[in-house]
Amino acid sequence: MVERRTYGLRPITPEIMENQQRIADLFAKEKVILKPINIKEAMLTSEQYAAITPETISQK
């Protein structure tokens, strides 16, 4: 299964953030994480991601 999986960079869209928030909310409800989190507050900006992305995988 791992060999069939493709990996790469993709933009973080509002839909992706909504899905991540749903997962975070479920994890908080089920006590997998200690307290609820706001995904938007936890995300880096595009500029911050670009600054930490190695040139070998950068898609600038």
C-alpha distance matrix in Angstrom:
0.0 3.8 5.4 5.3 6.5 10.2 12.6 16.3 19.5 20.8 24.0 24.5 26.1 28.2 25.6 23.0 25.7 26.7 23.3 23.2 26.7 25.8 23.2 25.8 28.4 26.4 25.6 29.4 30.4 28.3 29.6 26.2 28.1 31.8 33.1 32.3 31.4 32.0 29.0 31.4 33.3 30.3 29.0 30.1 32.0 30.7 33.3 32.0 28.4 29.8 31.9 29.1 26.5 26.7 28.2 25.4 23.1 25.9 26.2 29.9
3.8 0.0 3.8 5.4 5.2 8.4 10.0 13.7 17.0 18.8 22.2 22.7 24.8 27.2 25.0 22.0 24.5 26.0 22.8 22.2 25.8 25.5 22.6 24.8 27.8 26.2 25.1 28.7 30.1 28.2 29.0 25.5 26.9 30.6 31.9 31.1 30.0 30.6 27.4 29.7 31.3 28.1 26.7 27.5 29.5 28.2 30.5 29.1 25.5 26.8 28.7 25.7 23.2 23.2 24.8 22.0 19.8 22.8 23.5 27.2
5.4 3.8 0.0 3.8 5.5 8.0 10.2 13.8 17.4 19.4 23.0 24.2 26.3 29.0 26.9 24.0 26.8 28.5 25.4 25.0 28.7 28.5 25.9 28.1 31.1 29.6 28.6 32.2 33.7 31.9 32.7 29.2 30.5 34.1 35.4 34.5 33.1 33.4 30.1 32.1 33.9 30.7 29.0 29.4 31.0 29.3 31.4 30.4 26.7 27.5 29.5 26.7 23.8 23.3 24.4 21.3 19.4 22.6 23.0 26.8
5.3 5.4 3.8 0.0 3.8 6.5 9.8 13.2 16.7 18.0 21.6 22.8 24.4 27.1 24.7 22.3 25.4 26.7 23.6 23.8 27.5 27.0 24.8 27.4 30.2 28.7 28.2 31.8 33.1 31.5 32.7 29.3 30.7 34.4 35.3 34.1 32.7 32.8 29.4 31.2 33.4 30.5 28.6 29.2 30.5 28.7 31.2 30.5 26.7 27.5 29.9 27.4 24.4 24.4 25.3 22.3 20.0 22.8 22.6 26.4
6.5 5.2 5.5 3.8 0.0 3.8 6.5 10.1 13.3 14.7 18.2 19.2 20.9 23.6 21.4 18.8 21.7 23.3 20.3 20.3 24.0 23.8 21.6 24.1 27.0 25.8 25.2 28.7 30.2 28.8 29.9 26.6 27.6 31.3 32.0 30.7 29.1 29.1 25.7 27.5 29.6 26.7 24.8 25.5 26.8 25.2 27.7 26.9 23.1 24.2 26.6 24.2 21.3 21.6 22.8 20.1 17.4 20.0 19.9 23.6
10.2 8.4 8.0 6.5 3.8 0.0 3.8 6.8 10.2 11.8 15.4 17.1 19.0 22.0 20.3 17.7 20.7 22.7 20.1 20.0 23.9 24.2 22.3 24.5 27.5 26.8 26.3 29.6 31.4 30.4 31.3 27.9 28.5 32.1 32.5 31.0 29.0 28.6 24.9 26.3 28.4 25.7 23.3 23.6 24.5 22.5 24.9 24.4 20.6 21.3 23.9 21.7 18.6 18.9 19.7 17.1 14.3 16.7 16.3 20.0
12.6 10.0 10.2 9.8 6.5 3.8 0.0 3.8 7.2 9.5 13.1 14.7 17.2 20.3 19.1 16.1 18.7 21.2 18.9 18.3 22.1 22.9 21.0 22.7 26.0 25.7 24.9 27.9 30.1 29.3 29.8 26.4 26.5 30.0 30.3 28.8 26.6 26.1 22.4 23.6 25.5 22.7 20.2 20.2 21.2 19.3 21.5 20.9 17.1 17.8 20.2 18.0 14.9 15.4 16.5 14.3 11.2 13.6 13.7 17.4
16.3 13.7 13.8 13.2 10.1 6.8 3.8 0.0 3.8 6.6 10.3 12.4 15.1 18.5 17.9 15.1 17.5 20.4 18.8 18.0 21.7 23.0 21.5 22.9 26.2 26.4 25.7 28.5 30.8 30.4 30.8 27.5 27.2 30.4 30.4 28.7 26.1 25.1 21.4 22.0 23.9 21.3 18.4 17.9 18.4 16.1 18.2 18.0 14.2 14.5 17.3 15.5 12.2 13.0 13.8 12.0 8.5 10.2 10.0 13.7
19.5 17.0 17.4 16.7 13.3 10.2 7.2 3.8 0.0 3.8 6.9 9.2 12.2 15.8 15.8 13.1 15.1 18.3 17.3 16.4 19.8 21.6 20.5 21.5 24.8 25.5 25.0 27.4 29.8 29.9 30.2 27.1 26.3 29.3 28.9 27.0 24.0 22.7 18.9 19.0 21.0 18.7 15.4 14.7 14.9 12.4 14.7 14.8 11.0 11.4 14.5 13.2 10.2 11.9 12.7 12.0 8.2 8.5 8.0 11.2
20.8 18.8 19.4 18.0 14.7 11.8 9.5 6.6 3.8 0.0 3.8 6.5 8.8 12.5 12.6 10.3 12.7 15.6 15.0 14.7 17.9 19.7 19.2 20.4 23.3 24.3 24.2 26.5 28.7 29.1 29.7 27.0 26.1 29.1 28.3 25.9 23.0 21.2 17.5 17.3 19.8 18.0 14.6 14.3 14.0 11.6 14.6 15.1 11.8 12.4 15.9 15.2 12.6 14.9 15.5 15.3 11.5 11.0 9.4 12.0
24.0 22.2 23.0 21.6 18.2 15.4 13.1 10.3 6.9 3.8 0.0 3.8 5.9 9.7 10.6 9.0 10.7 13.8 14.0 13.8 16.5 18.6 18.7 19.6 22.2 23.7 23.9 25.7 28.0 28.9 29.4 27.0 25.8 28.4 27.2 24.5 21.4 19.2 15.5 14.7 17.3 16.1 12.5 12.3 11.4 9.0 12.4 13.4 10.7 11.5 15.1 15.1 13.2 16.1 16.8 17.4 13.7 12.2 10.5 12.0
24.5 22.7 24.2 22.8 19.2 17.1 14.7 12.4 9.2 6.5 3.8 0.0 3.8 6.8 8.1 6.1 7.0 10.3 10.9 10.5 12.8 15.2 15.5 16.1 18.6 20.4 20.6 22.2 24.5 25.6 26.1 23.9 22.6 25.1 23.6 20.9 17.8 15.4 11.8 11.1 14.0 12.9 9.6 10.3 9.9 8.9 12.6 13.0 10.6 12.6 15.8 15.5 14.4 17.7 19.0 19.8 16.2 14.8 13.7 15.0
26.1 24.8 26.3 24.4 20.9 19.0 17.2 15.1 12.2 8.8 5.9 3.8 0.0 3.8 5.3 5.2 6.4 8.7 10.0 10.7 12.4 14.5 15.6 16.6 18.4 20.2 21.2 22.6 24.4 25.9 26.8 25.0 23.8 26.3 24.4 21.3 18.4 15.7 12.5 11.5 14.9 14.7 11.7 12.9 12.1 11.2 15.0 15.9 14.0 15.8 19.0 19.1 18.0 21.3 22.4 23.1 19.5 18.0 16.3 17.3
28.2 27.2 29.0 27.1 23.6 22.0 20.3 18.5 15.8 12.5 9.7 6.8 3.8 0.0 3.8 5.5 5.0 6.1 8.7 9.8 10.4 12.4 14.3 15.1 16.3 18.4 19.8 20.8 22.4 24.3 25.3 24.0 22.7 24.9 22.6 19.2 16.6 13.6 11.0 9.8 13.5 14.0 11.8 13.7 13.0 13.2 16.9 17.5 16.3 18.4 21.3 21.5 20.9 24.4 25.7 26.6 23.0 21.4 19.9 20.7
25.6 25.0 26.9 24.7 21.4 20.3 19.1 17.9 15.8 12.6 10.6 8.1 5.3 3.8 0.0 3.8 5.4 5.1 6.3 8.6 9.8 10.7 12.5 14.2 15.3 16.8 18.5 20.0 21.1 22.7 24.2 22.8 22.1 24.7 22.7 19.3 17.2 14.8 12.1 12.1 15.8 15.8 13.9 16.2 16.1 16.0 19.8 20.2 18.4 20.6 23.6 23.3 22.4 25.7 27.0 27.4 23.6 22.6 21.1 22.4
23.0 22.0 24.0 22.3 18.8 17.7 16.1 15.1 13.1 10.3 9.0 6.1 5.2 5.5 3.8 0.0 3.8 5.4 5.1 6.2 8.6 10.0 10.7 12.3 14.2 15.5 16.5 18.4 20.0 21.2 22.3 20.5 19.7 22.5 21.0 17.9 15.6 13.7 10.4 11.1 14.5 13.6 11.6 13.9 14.5 14.5 18.2 18.0 15.9 18.4 21.2 20.5 19.5 22.7 24.3 24.6 20.9 20.2 19.1 20.8
25.7 24.5 26.8 25.4 21.7 20.7 18.7 17.5 15.1 12.7 10.7 7.0 6.4 5.0 5.4 3.8 0.0 3.8 5.4 5.0 6.1 8.7 9.8 10.3 12.1 14.2 15.1 16.3 18.2 19.8 20.6 19.1 17.8 20.1 18.2 15.0 12.4 10.0 6.9 7.4 10.9 10.5 9.0 11.8 12.6 13.6 17.1 16.6 15.2 18.1 20.5 19.9 19.7 23.1 25.1 25.8 22.2 21.3 20.6 21.8
26.7 26.0 28.5 26.7 23.3 22.7 21.2 20.4 18.3 15.6 13.8 10.3 8.7 6.1 5.1 5.4 3.8 0.0 3.8 5.4 5.0 6.3 8.7 9.8 10.4 12.4 14.2 15.3 16.4 18.4 19.7 18.7 17.8 20.1 17.9 14.4 12.6 10.4 8.4 9.3 12.8 13.0 12.2 15.3 16.1 17.2 20.7 20.3 19.0 21.9 24.3 23.7 23.4 26.9 28.8 29.3 25.7 24.9 24.0 25.3
23.3 22.8 25.4 23.6 20.3 20.1 18.9 18.8 17.3 15.0 14.0 10.9 10.0 8.7 6.3 5.1 5.4 3.8 0.0 3.8 5.4 5.1 6.4 8.7 9.9 10.7 12.4 14.3 15.4 16.6 18.2 16.8 16.6 19.4 17.8 14.7 13.4 12.1 9.8 11.7 14.9 14.1 13.4 16.6 17.9 18.6 22.2 21.5 19.6 22.6 25.0 23.9 23.3 26.5 28.5 28.6 24.9 24.7 23.9 25.7
23.2 22.2 25.0 23.8 20.3 20.0 18.3 18.0 16.4 14.7 13.8 10.5 10.7 9.8 8.6 6.2 5.0 5.4 3.8 0.0 3.8 5.5 5.1 6.2 8.6 9.9 10.5 12.3 14.2 15.3 16.2 14.4 13.7 16.5 15.1 12.3 10.5 9.7 7.0 9.6 12.2 10.9 10.6 13.9 15.8 17.0 20.3 19.0 17.3 20.6 22.6 21.2 21.0 24.2 26.6 26.9 23.4 23.2 23.0 24.8
26.7 25.8 28.7 27.5 24.0 23.9 22.1 21.7 19.8 17.9 16.5 12.8 12.4 10.4 9.8 8.6 6.1 5.0 5.4 3.8 0.0 3.8 5.4 5.0 6.0 8.5 9.7 10.4 12.1 14.1 15.0 14.1 12.9 15.0 13.0 9.6 8.1 7.0 5.7 8.4 10.8 10.5 11.1 14.8 16.6 18.4 21.6 20.3 19.2 22.6 24.4 23.3 23.6 27.0 29.4 30.0 26.6 26.1 25.9 27.3
25.8 25.5 28.5 27.0 23.8 24.2 22.9 23.0 21.6 19.7 18.6 15.2 14.5 12.4 10.7 10.0 8.7 6.3 5.1 5.5 3.8 0.0 3.8 5.5 5.1 6.2 8.6 9.9 10.5 12.3 14.0 13.4 13.2 15.6 13.9 10.8 10.5 10.2 9.4 12.1 14.5 14.1 14.8 18.4 20.2 21.8 25.0 23.8 22.5 25.8 27.8 26.5 26.4 29.7 32.1 32.3 28.8 28.6 28.3 29.9
23.2 22.6 25.9 24.8 21.6 22.3 21.0 21.5 20.5 19.2 18.7 15.5 15.6 14.3 12.5 10.7 9.8 8.7 6.4 5.1 5.4 3.8 0.0 3.8 5.4 5.1 6.1 8.6 9.8 10.5 12.0 10.5 10.7 13.8 12.9 10.5 10.4 11.1 9.8 13.2 15.1 13.8 14.6 18.1 20.4 21.9 25.0 23.4 21.7 25.2 26.9 25.1 25.1 28.0 30.7 30.6 27.3 27.5 27.6 29.5
25.8 24.8 28.1 27.4 24.1 24.5 22.7 22.9 21.5 20.4 19.6 16.1 16.6 15.1 14.2 12.3 10.3 9.8 8.7 6.2 5.0 5.5 3.8 0.0 3.8 5.4 5.0 6.2 8.6 9.9 10.3 9.1 8.1 10.7 9.4 7.0 6.7 8.1 7.6 11.3 12.5 11.1 12.8 16.5 19.1 21.2 23.9 22.0 20.8 24.5 25.8 24.0 24.5 27.7 30.6 30.9 27.7 27.7 28.1 29.7
28.4 27.8 31.1 30.2 27.0 27.5 26.0 26.2 24.8 23.3 22.2 18.6 18.4 16.3 15.3 14.2 12.1 10.4 9.9 8.6 6.0 5.1 5.4 3.8 0.0 3.8 5.5 5.2 6.1 8.6 9.7 10.0 9.3 11.1 9.2 6.3 7.5 8.8 9.6 12.8 14.0 13.6 15.5 19.3 21.6 23.8 26.7 24.9 24.0 27.6 29.0 27.5 28.1 31.3 34.1 34.5 31.2 31.1 31.3 32.8
26.4 26.2 29.6 28.7 25.8 26.8 25.7 26.4 25.5 24.3 23.7 20.4 20.2 18.4 16.8 15.5 14.2 12.4 10.7 9.9 8.5 6.2 5.1 5.4 3.8 0.0 3.8 5.4 5.0 6.1 8.4 8.4 9.2 11.6 10.8 9.0 10.7 12.4 12.7 16.1 17.4 16.5 18.2 21.9 24.4 26.3 29.2 27.3 26.1 29.6 31.1 29.3 29.5 32.5 35.4 35.3 32.1 32.4 32.6 34.5
25.6 25.1 28.6 28.2 25.2 26.3 24.9 25.7 25.0 24.2 23.9 20.6 21.2 19.8 18.5 16.5 15.1 14.2 12.4 10.5 9.7 8.6 6.1 5.0 5.5 3.8 0.0 3.8 5.5 5.2 5.9 4.8 5.7 8.7 8.8 8.1 9.7 12.3 12.5 16.2 16.8 15.3 17.3 20.8 23.8 25.8 28.4 26.1 24.9 28.5 29.6 27.5 28.0 30.8 33.9 33.8 30.8 31.3 31.9 33.9
29.4 28.7 32.2 31.8 28.7 29.6 27.9 28.5 27.4 26.5 25.7 22.2 22.6 20.8 20.0 18.4 16.3 15.3 14.3 12.3 10.4 9.9 8.6 6.2 5.2 5.4 3.8 0.0 3.8 5.5 4.9 6.0 5.2 6.4 5.6 5.2 8.0 11.0 12.3 15.8 15.9 14.9 17.6 21.1 24.1 26.5 28.9 26.6 25.9 29.6 30.5 28.6 29.5 32.5 35.6 35.9 33.0 33.2 33.9 35.5
30.4 30.1 33.7 33.1 30.2 31.4 30.1 30.8 29.8 28.7 28.0 24.5 24.4 22.4 21.1 20.0 18.2 16.4 15.4 14.2 12.1 10.5 9.8 8.6 6.1 5.0 5.5 3.8 0.0 3.8 5.5 7.7 8.4 9.3 8.6 8.0 11.1 13.7 15.1 18.4 18.9 18.3 20.8 24.4 27.1 29.5 32.1 30.0 29.2 32.9 33.9 32.0 32.8 35.8 38.8 39.0 35.9 36.2 36.6 38.3
28.3 28.2 31.9 31.5 28.8 30.4 29.3 30.4 29.9 29.1 28.9 25.6 25.9 24.3 22.7 21.2 19.8 18.4 16.6 15.3 14.1 12.3 10.5 9.9 8.6 6.1 5.2 5.5 3.8 0.0 3.8 5.5 7.9 9.5 10.2 10.5 13.4 16.2 17.1 20.7 21.1 19.9 22.3 25.8 28.7 30.9 33.5 31.1 30.0 33.7 34.7 32.4 33.0 35.7 38.9 38.7 35.7 36.4 37.0 39.0
29.6 29.0 32.7 32.7 29.9 31.3 29.8 30.8 30.2 29.7 29.4 26.1 26.8 25.3 24.2 22.3 20.6 19.7 18.2 16.2 15.0 14.0 12.0 10.3 9.7 8.4 5.9 4.9 5.5 3.8 0.0 3.8 5.2 6.0 7.7 9.3 12.2 15.6 16.7 20.3 20.1 18.7 21.4 24.8 28.0 30.4 32.6 30.0 29.1 32.9 33.4 31.1 32.1 34.7 38.1 38.1 35.3 36.0 36.9 38.8
26.2 25.5 29.2 29.3 26.6 27.9 26.4 27.5 27.1 27.0 27.0 23.9 25.0 24.0 22.8 20.5 19.1 18.7 16.8 14.4 14.1 13.4 10.5 9.1 10.0 8.4 4.8 6.0 7.7 5.5 3.8 0.0 3.8 6.7 8.9 10.1 12.0 15.3 15.6 19.4 19.3 17.2 19.7 22.8 26.1 28.3 30.5 27.8 26.6 30.3 30.9 28.3 29.1 31.5 34.9 34.7 32.1 32.9 34.0 36.0
28.1 26.9 30.5 30.7 27.6 28.5 26.5 27.2 26.3 26.1 25.8 22.6 23.8 22.7 22.1 19.7 17.8 17.8 16.6 13.7 12.9 13.2 10.7 8.1 9.3 9.2 5.7 5.2 8.4 7.9 5.2 3.8 0.0 3.8 5.8 7.4 9.0 12.5 13.2 16.8 16.1 14.2 17.0 20.1 23.5 26.0 27.9 25.1 24.3 28.1 28.5 26.1 27.3 29.9 33.3 33.5 31.0 31.5 32.7 34.4
31.8 30.6 34.1 34.4 31.3 32.1 30.0 30.4 29.3 29.1 28.4 25.1 26.3 24.9 24.7 22.5 20.1 20.1 19.4 16.5 15.0 15.6 13.8 10.7 11.1 11.6 8.7 6.4 9.3 9.5 6.0 6.7 3.8 0.0 3.8 7.1 9.3 13.1 14.7 17.9 16.6 15.2 18.5 21.5 24.8 27.7 29.4 26.4 26.2 30.0 30.0 27.8 29.4 32.1 35.6 36.1 33.6 33.9 35.3 36.7
33.1 31.9 35.4 35.3 32.0 32.5 30.3 30.4 28.9 28.3 27.2 23.6 24.4 22.6 22.7 21.0 18.2 17.9 17.8 15.1 13.0 13.9 12.9 9.4 9.2 10.8 8.8 5.6 8.6 10.2 7.7 8.9 5.8 3.8 0.0 3.8 6.5 10.1 12.4 15.3 14.0 13.4 16.8 20.0 23.1 26.1 27.9 25.2 25.2 29.0 29.2 27.5 29.1 32.1 35.5 36.2 33.6 33.5 34.6 35.7
32.3 31.1 34.5 34.1 30.7 31.0 28.8 28.7 27.0 25.9 24.5 20.9 21.3 19.2 19.3 17.9 15.0 14.4 14.7 12.3 9.6 10.8 10.5 7.0 6.3 9.0 8.1 5.2 8.0 10.5 9.3 10.1 7.4 7.1 3.8 0.0 3.8 7.0 9.5 12.3 11.7 11.6 14.7 18.2 20.9 23.8 26.0 23.7 23.6 27.4 28.0 26.6 28.0 31.2 34.3 35.1 32.3 32.0 32.6 33.7
31.4 30.0 33.1 32.7 29.1 29.0 26.6 26.1 24.0 23.0 21.4 17.8 18.4 16.6 17.2 15.6 12.4 12.6 13.4 10.5 8.1 10.5 10.4 6.7 7.5 10.7 9.7 8.0 11.1 13.4 12.2 12.0 9.0 9.3 6.5 3.8 0.0 3.8 6.1 8.9 8.0 7.8 11.0 14.4 17.1 20.1 22.2 20.0 20.0 23.8 24.3 23.1 24.6 27.9 30.9 32.0 29.2 28.6 29.3 30.2
32.0 30.6 33.4 32.8 29.1 28.6 26.1 25.1 22.7 21.2 19.2 15.4 15.7 13.6 14.8 13.7 10.0 10.4 12.1 9.7 7.0 10.2 11.1 8.1 8.8 12.4 12.3 11.0 13.7 16.2 15.6 15.3 12.5 13.1 10.1 7.0 3.8 0.0 3.8 5.5 5.5 6.6 9.1 12.6 14.6 17.7 19.9 18.2 18.4 22.0 22.9 22.1 23.5 27.1 29.8 31.1 28.1 27.1 27.5 28.1
29.0 27.4 30.1 29.4 25.7 24.9 22.4 21.4 18.9 17.5 15.5 11.8 12.5 11.0 12.1 10.4 6.9 8.4 9.8 7.0 5.7 9.4 9.8 7.6 9.6 12.7 12.5 12.3 15.1 17.1 16.7 15.6 13.2 14.7 12.4 9.5 6.1 3.8 0.0 3.8 5.4 5.0 6.2 10.0 12.1 14.7 17.3 15.7 15.3 18.9 20.1 19.3 20.3 23.9 26.5 27.6 24.5 23.6 23.9 24.7
31.4 29.7 32.1 31.2 27.5 26.3 23.6 22.0 19.0 17.3 14.7 11.1 11.5 9.8 12.1 11.1 7.4 9.3 11.7 9.6 8.4 12.1 13.2 11.3 12.8 16.1 16.2 15.8 18.4 20.7 20.3 19.4 16.8 17.9 15.3 12.3 8.9 5.5 3.8 0.0 3.8 5.5 5.4 8.5 9.7 12.5 15.0 13.9 14.2 17.5 18.8 18.7 19.8 23.5 25.8 27.4 24.4 22.9 22.9 23.2
33.3 31.3 33.9 33.4 29.6 28.4 25.5 23.9 21.0 19.8 17.3 14.0 14.9 13.5 15.8 14.5 10.9 12.8 14.9 12.2 10.8 14.5 15.1 12.5 14.0 17.4 16.8 15.9 18.9 21.1 20.1 19.3 16.1 16.6 14.0 11.7 8.0 5.5 5.4 3.8 0.0 3.8 5.7 8.2 10.0 13.5 15.1 13.4 14.4 17.8 18.3 18.2 20.0 23.6 26.2 28.0 25.3 23.9 24.4 24.4
30.3 28.1 30.7 30.5 26.7 25.7 22.7 21.3 18.7 18.0 16.1 12.9 14.7 14.0 15.8 13.6 10.5 13.0 14.1 10.9 10.5 14.1 13.8 11.1 13.6 16.5 15.3 14.9 18.3 19.9 18.7 17.2 14.2 15.2 13.4 11.6 7.8 6.6 5.0 5.5 3.8 0.0 3.8 6.7 9.7 12.8 14.5 12.1 12.5 16.2 16.6 15.7 17.5 21.0 23.8 25.3 22.7 21.7 22.6 23.1
29.0 26.7 29.0 28.6 24.8 23.3 20.2 18.4 15.4 14.6 12.5 9.6 11.7 11.8 13.9 11.6 9.0 12.2 13.4 10.6 11.1 14.8 14.6 12.8 15.5 18.2 17.3 17.6 20.8 22.3 21.4 19.7 17.0 18.5 16.8 14.7 11.0 9.1 6.2 5.4 5.7 3.8 0.0 3.8 6.5 9.2 11.4 9.5 9.3 12.9 14.0 13.4 14.7 18.4 20.9 22.5 19.7 18.4 19.0 19.4
30.1 27.5 29.4 29.2 25.5 23.6 20.2 17.9 14.7 14.3 12.3 10.3 12.9 13.7 16.2 13.9 11.8 15.3 16.6 13.9 14.8 18.4 18.1 16.5 19.3 21.9 20.8 21.1 24.4 25.8 24.8 22.8 20.1 21.5 20.0 18.2 14.4 12.6 10.0 8.5 8.2 6.7 3.8 0.0 3.8 6.6 7.9 5.7 6.2 9.7 10.4 10.3 11.9 15.7 18.0 20.0 17.6 15.9 16.8 16.8
32.0 29.5 31.0 30.5 26.8 24.5 21.2 18.4 14.9 14.0 11.4 9.9 12.1 13.0 16.1 14.5 12.6 16.1 17.9 15.8 16.6 20.2 20.4 19.1 21.6 24.4 23.8 24.1 27.1 28.7 28.0 26.1 23.5 24.8 23.1 20.9 17.1 14.6 12.1 9.7 10.0 9.7 6.5 3.8 0.0 3.8 5.3 5.1 6.3 8.6 9.9 11.1 12.4 16.1 17.7 20.1 17.7 15.3 15.6 14.9
30.7 28.2 29.3 28.7 25.2 22.5 19.3 16.1 12.4 11.6 9.0 8.9 11.2 13.2 16.0 14.5 13.6 17.2 18.6 17.0 18.4 21.8 21.9 21.2 23.8 26.3 25.8 26.5 29.5 30.9 30.4 28.3 26.0 27.7 26.1 23.8 20.1 17.7 14.7 12.5 13.5 12.8 9.2 6.6 3.8 0.0 3.8 5.5 5.2 6.1 8.6 10.2 10.5 14.1 15.1 17.5 15.0 12.2 12.0 11.2
33.3 30.5 31.4 31.2 27.7 24.9 21.5 18.2 14.7 14.6 12.4 12.6 15.0 16.9 19.8 18.2 17.1 20.7 22.2 20.3 21.6 25.0 25.0 23.9 26.7 29.2 28.4 28.9 32.1 33.5 32.6 30.5 27.9 29.4 27.9 26.0 22.2 19.9 17.3 15.0 15.1 14.5 11.4 7.9 5.3 3.8 0.0 3.8 5.5 5.0 6.2 8.9 10.0 13.2 14.1 17.1 15.3 12.2 12.7 11.1
32.0 29.1 30.4 30.5 26.9 24.4 20.9 18.0 14.8 15.1 13.4 13.0 15.9 17.5 20.2 18.0 16.6 20.3 21.5 19.0 20.3 23.8 23.4 22.0 24.9 27.3 26.1 26.6 30.0 31.1 30.0 27.8 25.1 26.4 25.2 23.7 20.0 18.2 15.7 13.9 13.4 12.1 9.5 5.7 5.1 5.5 3.8 0.0 3.8 5.4 5.1 6.6 8.8 12.2 14.0 16.8 15.1 12.8 14.1 13.2
28.4 25.5 26.7 26.7 23.1 20.6 17.1 14.2 11.0 11.8 10.7 10.6 14.0 16.3 18.4 15.9 15.2 19.0 19.6 17.3 19.2 22.5 21.7 20.8 24.0 26.1 24.9 25.9 29.2 30.0 29.1 26.6 24.3 26.2 25.2 23.6 20.0 18.4 15.3 14.2 14.4 12.5 9.3 6.2 6.3 5.2 5.5 3.8 0.0 3.8 5.4 5.4 6.1 9.9 11.9 14.1 11.9 9.9 11.3 11.3
29.8 26.8 27.5 27.5 24.2 21.3 17.8 14.5 11.4 12.4 11.5 12.6 15.8 18.4 20.6 18.4 18.1 21.9 22.6 20.6 22.6 25.8 25.2 24.5 27.6 29.6 28.5 29.6 32.9 33.7 32.9 30.3 28.1 30.0 29.0 27.4 23.8 22.0 18.9 17.5 17.8 16.2 12.9 9.7 8.6 6.1 5.0 5.4 3.8 0.0 3.8 5.5 5.2 8.3 9.3 12.1 10.4 7.5 8.9 8.1
31.9 28.7 29.5 29.9 26.6 23.9 20.2 17.3 14.5 15.9 15.1 15.8 19.0 21.3 23.6 21.2 20.5 24.3 25.0 22.6 24.4 27.8 26.9 25.8 29.0 31.1 29.6 30.5 33.9 34.7 33.4 30.9 28.5 30.0 29.2 28.0 24.3 22.9 20.1 18.8 18.3 16.6 14.0 10.4 9.9 8.6 6.2 5.1 5.4 3.8 0.0 3.8 5.8 8.2 9.6 12.8 12.1 9.7 12.0 10.9
29.1 25.7 26.7 27.4 24.2 21.7 18.0 15.5 13.2 15.2 15.1 15.5 19.1 21.5 23.3 20.5 19.9 23.7 23.9 21.2 23.3 26.5 25.1 24.0 27.5 29.3 27.5 28.6 32.0 32.4 31.1 28.3 26.1 27.8 27.5 26.6 23.1 22.1 19.3 18.7 18.2 15.7 13.4 10.3 11.1 10.2 8.9 6.6 5.4 5.5 3.8 0.0 3.8 6.3 9.1 11.5 10.7 9.5 12.4 12.5
26.5 23.2 23.8 24.4 21.3 18.6 14.9 12.2 10.2 12.6 13.2 14.4 18.0 20.9 22.4 19.5 19.7 23.4 23.3 21.0 23.6 26.4 25.1 24.5 28.1 29.5 28.0 29.5 32.8 33.0 32.1 29.1 27.3 29.4 29.1 28.0 24.6 23.5 20.3 19.8 20.0 17.5 14.7 11.9 12.4 10.5 10.0 8.8 6.1 5.2 5.8 3.8 0.0 3.8 6.4 8.3 6.9 6.0 9.1 9.9
26.7 23.2 23.3 24.4 21.6 18.9 15.4 13.0 11.9 14.9 16.1 17.7 21.3 24.4 25.7 22.7 23.1 26.9 26.5 24.2 27.0 29.7 28.0 27.7 31.3 32.5 30.8 32.5 35.8 35.7 34.7 31.5 29.9 32.1 32.1 31.2 27.9 27.1 23.9 23.5 23.6 21.0 18.4 15.7 16.1 14.1 13.2 12.2 9.9 8.3 8.2 6.3 3.8 0.0 3.8 5.4 5.7 6.0 9.8 10.8
28.2 24.8 24.4 25.3 22.8 19.7 16.5 13.8 12.7 15.5 16.8 19.0 22.4 25.7 27.0 24.3 25.1 28.8 28.5 26.6 29.4 32.1 30.7 30.6 34.1 35.4 33.9 35.6 38.8 38.9 38.1 34.9 33.3 35.6 35.5 34.3 30.9 29.8 26.5 25.8 26.2 23.8 20.9 18.0 17.7 15.1 14.1 14.0 11.9 9.3 9.6 9.1 6.4 3.8 0.0 3.8 5.4 4.8 8.2 8.7
25.4 22.0 21.3 22.3 20.1 17.1 14.3 12.0 12.0 15.3 17.4 19.8 23.1 26.6 27.4 24.6 25.8 29.3 28.6 26.9 30.0 32.3 30.6 30.9 34.5 35.3 33.8 35.9 39.0 38.7 38.1 34.7 33.5 36.1 36.2 35.1 32.0 31.1 27.6 27.4 28.0 25.3 22.5 20.0 20.1 17.5 17.1 16.8 14.1 12.1 12.8 11.5 8.3 5.4 3.8 0.0 3.8 5.8 8.8 10.7
23.1 19.8 19.4 20.0 17.4 14.3 11.2 8.5 8.2 11.5 13.7 16.2 19.5 23.0 23.6 20.9 22.2 25.7 24.9 23.4 26.6 28.8 27.3 27.7 31.2 32.1 30.8 33.0 35.9 35.7 35.3 32.1 31.0 33.6 33.6 32.3 29.2 28.1 24.5 24.4 25.3 22.7 19.7 17.6 17.7 15.0 15.3 15.1 11.9 10.4 12.1 10.7 6.9 5.7 5.4 3.8 0.0 3.8 6.4 9.2
25.9 22.8 22.6 22.8 20.0 16.7 13.6 10.2 8.5 11.0 12.2 14.8 18.0 21.4 22.6 20.2 21.3 24.9 24.7 23.2 26.1 28.6 27.5 27.7 31.1 32.4 31.3 33.2 36.2 36.4 36.0 32.9 31.5 33.9 33.5 32.0 28.6 27.1 23.6 22.9 23.9 21.7 18.4 15.9 15.3 12.2 12.2 12.8 9.9 7.5 9.7 9.5 6.0 6.0 4.8 5.8 3.8 0.0 3.8 5.6
26.2 23.5 23.0 22.6 19.9 16.3 13.7 10.0 8.0 9.4 10.5 13.7 16.3 19.9 21.1 19.1 20.6 24.0 23.9 23.0 25.9 28.3 27.6 28.1 31.3 32.6 31.9 33.9 36.6 37.0 36.9 34.0 32.7 35.3 34.6 32.6 29.3 27.5 23.9 22.9 24.4 22.6 19.0 16.8 15.6 12.0 12.7 14.1 11.3 8.9 12.0 12.4 9.1 9.8 8.2 8.8 6.4 3.8 0.0 3.8
29.9 27.2 26.8 26.4 23.6 20.0 17.4 13.7 11.2 12.0 12.0 15.0 17.3 20.7 22.4 20.8 21.8 25.3 25.7 24.8 27.3 29.9 29.5 29.7 32.8 34.5 33.9 35.5 38.3 39.0 38.8 36.0 34.4 36.7 35.7 33.7 30.2 28.1 24.7 23.2 24.4 23.1 19.4 16.8 14.9 11.2 11.1 13.2 11.3 8.1 10.9 12.5 9.9 10.8 8.7 10.7 9.2 5.6 3.8 0.0
